Amino acid sequence: MLNDGILTISDVANFLKIPKSSVYKLIHDGGLPAHKVGKHFRLVQDEVKEWLHQGGLTSNKI
């Protein structure tokens, strides 16, 4: 993970210990907050942690 709080799909997959394909699915299903920068998704570390604390993985079917 980066120290600036901006995460890539790979960073989030490693953090959540899930495949990158699952991260994309969570984003596309509207659950995981992400920002599109050009062709790439970027996620804010604090937003990912907040999403996780609010039920994150347990509130979505993967």
Number of C-alpha atoms within 10 A of each C-alpha: 13 9 7 8 11 15 20 18 20 15 17 21 17 13 14 15 9 12 13 17 13 13 19 16 14 19 17 12 12 11 15 20 16 21 11 9 8 7 6 10 15 18 20 16 20 11 15 19 13 13 16 15 10 11 10 15 15 9 11 12 8 11
